[in-house]
Amino acid sequence: MSPAAILSLLRHAVRFLSVVAVACTLHLYLYPLIRGCAFPLPPTAASNASDAISSSSAFDETLRQHVSGPTGISAPFRLLALGDPQLEGDTAIRNYGRPNFLHLEWAIRHLTWQTEQPSLRKRFRQVAHDLIDVFFDDIPDTLESWRKHVDLFGNDYYLAHIYRTLHWWTKPTHVTVLGDLLGSQWIRDPEFNRRATRFWNRSFSGAERIPDEVAQFPAEEYNVSGVLGVDDSEAAVWQRRLINVVGNHDVGYAGDMTPERLERFELAFGKASYELRFELPIEDPVINATVFDLEKNPGSNRLPPELRIVNINNMNLDTPALNQSLQDKTYAFINAVIHTSSAVEFKGHFTLVLTHMPLYKPEGVCVDAPFFDFHEDGGGVKEQNQLSADASRGFLEGIYGLNGDVNAPAGGTGRRGIILNGHDHEGCDTYHYINQSIPREERRWNVTRWGAAKDNQLPTTPGLPGIREITVRSMMADFDGNAGLLSIWFDQDAWEWKYEFATCALGRQYYWWFVHVFDIILIIVLVAYGALEISIMSGFNAERWLEARYFGPPSPELFDPVKHLRSIEAYRKATQRPCNEE
């Protein structure tokens, strides 16, 4: 291949690789747009059907918001739900807490008589053992540790890419991280603080912790946390705030949780248990006149539209617990939630429970089957996949007021709401219900997949009160960088809140790494190629340099005098110049 052909091939290769890099980078940084991710729209905005929501219409509405601004069609409450980021740290590094080449250091110490050995023979034997361990332990461990350092750095920004890109594209009104913010409850305070710093400065850069004065304990007289459906400075503040849920890797299970672990979590990420209340204003005075008023309209069952978010630390609901005082505080909080809830006969309120540990489900419903493990000598719960059936019943019958007795208040239908949690990294979407038509002694809480429940019309069947629970699939790379998109809106005709849920996944971390490494290499190539083009424009003869550097003059053993004379004669004839004129 001639030097000119090599330069031409280089130019075409750079152009082709540049196109590939731009395409992959745009795909990575616009993945929610390319995948059609968007918050579901209220049915009236998406279609004429009362129970259908068009994903294409939701995408079109999101695109319009970016082009022309808010249109007022989107749901007033849009929650970006992220599960189990589990930031790892130094404890995940193989040679954490020791030198990279420990055995080499010991070999040097033995050779320099810095250690005591009974004989010279044993000293050299120990040196030989240490030198062998350098190759079989130190070098592999050091290489793996370097790889893990790079992996941790990349994972922080992989998570950041999910949060930043989805937050930009979908425009949520609120964001929650459903527990297991960090990767271990056993780490010491310095390592905890380092991971917390990485959480706020890398993975969730720009986000804010909810102030303690905003995260309030349930009470009859409460402050409204915000107003929905209004695009103002207060709404912008809530878009930046993270509703952080506490998980087992943050503070431990019931048998591991201590006041010190809970305190450091709350200091870094916010309170472990609190409620937030958001109101939705109704502008029509005629409709407002139908709302319950003790003096003007005492017979109405309509309450002013209100969305109640309850963030619950349910890591120590099951017994035995290591610290009884912490468990008592958790149950006191739940009792306060129940006692300050509106009566089940009233309509207009919606309760969104955010927690980490999923409710009880029999084996086969979700990936995680029921599992409990306990510390020895009655030390408390060591590990669990789900809450116990009794603790789960406290959510269903207590917080939501569901009842298997048809003669219970409101026929046992309870309060409107939904439960979001994490922990099960695979995710699971289920429906909890109880059959009121069977004899009392046979009534049990049943649970089935949400898809099957919809197909069998369980949510709309009388005599089957229930509630939906969504375990959001983890945002970790092994689980495709998933995120949940929950839309909640108010139906004035039915005077009740309605919701819809969607998901959006980035994919494995390998693609994220590939795009960024490919872009870095291409940038280096482009810089080198640009320098070459500039030098050519300045008079540098690249073809002659390539010929001299890589092709060179013909070697003597390949020189043919006859062919050389023939080429001279051919040249003379072509130029029609006799030899004596030269």
Disulfide bonds with the S-S distance in Angstrom:
Cys37-Cys504 1.98
Cys366-Cys428 1.87
